[in-house]
Amino acid sequence: YGNFIDDLRVYVRGGTGGMGYPRLGGEGGRGGDVWFIAHERTTLKSIKDKYPQKRFVAGTGANSSVRVLKGEKGKDCEVHVPLGISVRCNDGTQIGELNAAGERFLAARGGLGGSLVTNFLPCKGQRRIVHLDLKLIADVGLVGFPNAGKSSLLSKISHAKPEIANYAFTTVQPELGKIMYADYKQISVADLPGLIEGAHANKGRGHKFLKHVERTKQLLLVVDISGFQLSVKTRFRTAFETILLLTKELELYKEELLTKPALLAINKMDLPCAKDNLNELMKQLQNPQDFLHLLQEEMIPTNILKFKDIIPLSTYTGEGIEELKARIRKCIDEEAELENEEYRRKKLLLLRTSE
């Protein structure tokens, strides 16, 4: 992934409480807390650069004294983290999520100050090692095997300038772009590192790729109409086989990914025989069950991915690009309307039950 960091292991410790004052029953101040706060202009790399030790310790509570019987609370330690972070323990258990700017998560609580309850002795703060796990948040995630033309497509539909070349694995880190519409609506699109067969078993960039797919609202599968072959040692896959393999990889990693709305972009329509290949593919997609017997059993997904739209295009000539942008917008708007309808329905139900 080069300079791109999507997982950071850090040590957090709440502050120790302050000493109590037994003679007068004084209470020491509570230790400070460690907070993670979601911030838009932050990356995990910037955290690592700024805090190379990756240790975050809150301040100690003030001791109780004759002048101040109730000691002050220790200073909190606030750490700005990127949006789309899940906070995990060392054993992989998720303990929190930060998705919107300003959201806060208590990573380590400060210890109690010395008081009658603690025999006037201060308590140590909570300490643990946590993983900050970044999953990109984008409206649309581009899914496809290497060299399907995802980077070229991103550069055509948005202002992003990803590196583009005619060999596999040009994209080595996620690229984000924004589609700008005439009415100033913006839709974010993530081009994710190329998937390969066996990604669910963490081959290639495996889980690093698939975890980012989880945090996109909808999928845009990009397929080369002329098929795909990763190297001379691997088998050639037709466009239909490619779609089934992509579906299978998503399904094996996490079945819920197949419930996301999906569009299919069929790229490289400028190539010779593209029209014939497209006709053949459309027949196969209309009745996929009739063609499954041609494939090995391990390639066949349990559920076939249903596409809201299929758009043939060419990133080389620009054919179909504007239509794709319009379809993406329509799909996003429809999903937003469904969410609003669901929200309104729940509100109405709550009002009726409260009455």
KAFEN-V181783 format. One record per run of one state. SS is the DSSP state (H for helix, E for strand, L for the rest). FROM is the first residue (numbers start at 1). TO is the last residue. Records with the same first field share a line. If there is no record, write none. Layout:
SS->FROM-TO, FROM-TO
This chain:
L->1-6, 14-20, 25-25, 28-33, 39-43, 51-54, 58-69, 71-76, 82-84, 90-93, 99-103, 109-126, 135-137, 144-144, 146-149, 158-174, 181-185, 192-194, 196-198, 202-205, 214-215, 225-227, 229-236, 238-238, 254-254, 260-260, 268-273, 287-287, 295-296, 300-308, 313-320, 355-355
E->7-13, 21-21, 26-27, 34-38, 55-57, 70-70, 77-81, 85-89, 94-98, 104-108, 127-134, 138-143, 145-145, 175-180, 186-191, 195-195, 216-224, 228-228, 237-237, 261-267, 309-312
H->22-24, 44-50, 150-157, 199-201, 206-213, 239-253, 255-259, 274-286, 288-294, 297-299, 321-354
